[in-house]
Amino acid sequence: MHYLKDVSKYFFDDTWHSLILGKKNKRIALKGITLNMQEGDCLGVLGKNGSGKSTLLKLIGNILIHDEGEICFDQKDIETSYISGNERSFFWRLTVFENLEFFSKIYGLSSKNLKEEIEHILSKLGLSLYANTKFMSLSSGFKKRVSIARALLKKPDIFLFDEITGTLDMTTKSQIINATKNLSETNQNKLIIWATHDISEALRICNKIILLEDGKILFSINKNDKEFSEEYISKFL
């Protein structure tokens, strides 16, 4: 069991105006978040823009450090992978395969079967035909698939998907959702956290959903609850 207990995160205004006045304005990004998560869960994090979704995922992924509270994982060496809808860390002039090969080495993966592993993951995500395509030539949807492929190579314990389907057309969005749903169903020992503002998207993938509002959890709901529906959740968005 992984958990967050009374976790808060603040950001401070560091503009020249605030420095001259000697006063930093504090903005509350998350306040008093308590949340239990476990292997096999696919947790949906719903909320409007600015509700704290990205901040929550980045705290779990250790990209940001919380200011108050406790974040605890059930083992010390937990690997996380943060997959963003605004990914810019790939090398645009390298091919898909070359990018994945490079990041494999960054992750310390030196398996003699690495080539086969990459090819297998590309096949799972429908990317085999694009292995030798330069990253810059891919559509937005395929770039996001490559992001998922890189995450799979890392073999993390926790996948953190942050608004990954934003700006995609309906067909590509559905393909990404199906790929993630398959990832959830075939990796029962993994935790997947899916941040979105799209209720129907979360309902298709997730077995648990929390709704954030102004940095706080407004409510949480499980798939077995009778209220687990778009009609009910949409009342709060």
N, C-alpha and C positions, 0 to 999 in steps of 0.2 A: 504493500500500500504506500502510495506517495501522497503527501499532503502539504497544504499551505495553511498556516494558522495565524490569523490576525495580521496579514501581510499588507503593508502600505508602501507606496512609492510617491515621492514628491519630486517636482522639477522646480528649478529656481530661475528667475529672470536675471540674466547676466548682461543685459544691454548697457551701453555707456551711460544712459540716463539713470538707470538704477544704481550703477557704480558711483556716479557723481553724487547722487543723493545719499549714498551709503545705506541703501535699503534694497534688499532682494525680495521680490514678490514670490511667494511660494504658491505653486499650483499643485493641487492634489490630483494625481493620476489614478491611483488606486487607494482605497481606504478600507482596512479591516477585512481583507479577503480571507475567508476560511473555506477550504475546498479539499475533498478527498478524491483521489484518482487511483486506478489500479490497472494492472496489465490486462489487455484485452478490451479495455474501454476505447470507444471513439467518442470523445467529448466535444460537443459543439459549444462554441463561445459566441453568442449573439450579442448584438448591440449596435447602436448608431455610431457614426463617426465621432471619435473623441470620447467614447465611453470607457476606453481602457483596454480594449482587446489586444492590441499589439504590445502594449506595456506588459500585460499579463504573460503573454507567450515569451517575451524576451526575458522576463524574470525567471520563468521555468527553464528557459534555455541558457541561463547564466550569461546572457548578453548584457543585461542590466543587473544591478545589485539593489535589493530591496532596502528600504530605510528602517522599517519596523517589522516585527513578526518573525515567523520561522518558516523556512521551506525545507522539507525533509523528503529524501528518497529512500526507498527500502534497501538500497545498497549504495556503497560509496562511489563506485565508478560507473555512474550512469552516463551514457552517451545520448546526446540530443542532436537533432538536426532541424534547423529553422529554415523553412521554405517560404519565401516572400513572393507576393505578386509583383514586386518591384525589384526583382533580382538583377544586379548589374555586375556581378563578380566574375562572370564567364569571360573567356578570351574570344572576342568576336571574330578574329581572323583565323582561329583554329577550328578544326572540324569538331563535330559532336564527339566522335571517338577520342580525338586528341585531348579535348577538354576533360573528359571523364578519366582518361589515363593520367593526366596531370594531377587532378584532384585526388585520385587514388594514391598517388605517391605522397601528396601532402598529408593524407590521412595515415600514412605509414603502411599501406597495403602493398605487400611485395610478393603476393602469391604467384606461383608459377602458372596458375590457371587464371590469372587476372584478365587476360584477353577474352577467355571464354565467359567469365563472369560478366564482363561488360556487355558482350554480345547477347548473353541471356537476358540481362536487364533491358537492353534496347528492344529485344523481341517482345518482352512482357508489356512494354509501353508503346508498342507499335512504332518504334523508331529505327528499326533495322535498315530501312531504305535510306535513312538520313545520316547514317554513321559517318559518311565521308563528306557531308554537307557542312560548309562553314556556318558557325553559329549565327553570324550576322544575317544569313540568308533565310533563317527560319521564321515562321510566323510566330506571333505571341503565344499561341497555344502550344506549339511544339517547343518553344523555349521553356515553357513552364513544365512540360514533360521531361525535358532534360534536367531541370531542377530536381524533379522527383527521382530521376535516375541517379543523380549524384547522391541524393539522400539515401537511396537504397544501397549504394556501394558502401557507404559509411557504416551500414548496419546498426543504426542507433536503437536505443531502447524506447525513445520518445520522438515521435514525428510532430513537428509544430508547423501547421499550415496557416499562413497569415494572409487572408484575402487573396488566395491564389487564383481564383476564377474571375476576379474583377476585370472588366473591359473585354472579356471574351464573348464571342457569339454563342448562341445557344447550343449549337452542335459541338463545338470545341469544349464548352463548359461541361456538357453532359459526358464527354469522353474523359475529361479530367476527373469528374466525380466518380465515374464508373471505375477508373483506375485506382482511385483512393479507396473506394468501397471494397474492391478486390484485395487491396493491400491490407485492409482491416480484417477481412474474413480469412485470409491466408496467413496472417501473422498474429495469432492469438496471444502471444507473449509480449506484444508491443502495445504501447499507449499512443494513440493518435489524438491530437487536439486540433480542431478545425475552427478557425475564427472566420466569421462571415457576418454580413448583415442580411443575408438571404435565408429566410426561414425554411422554405421548401428544400433548399440545398442541404441545410443541416439535418432536416428530417430524413432525407434520403440516405445519409451516411451514418449519422450518430445514434448511439443508444442512450446518451445522456446529453442534456443541454442546460447551460446556465445563461441567464440574461444579465448583462451588465448595463448599468445606468449611472452615469456620473461617478465612475470608479468604484461602484459597489455592486454586489450581487443582488439583483432585484428578486430573483427566484431561481431555483433549479428544478429540473423535471426529468424523469426517467421514461424510457420507452414503454414500460408496462403501465404507466399512469394513464388514466383515461383522458387527461388534459393534453396528452402528447399529440398535439395537432396544430396545423397552421392557423386554424380559426381561433384557437385559444391564445396562442403565443402572440399573434398579430395584434391583439388588444393592447399589448404592452409596448409595442414598437411604434 
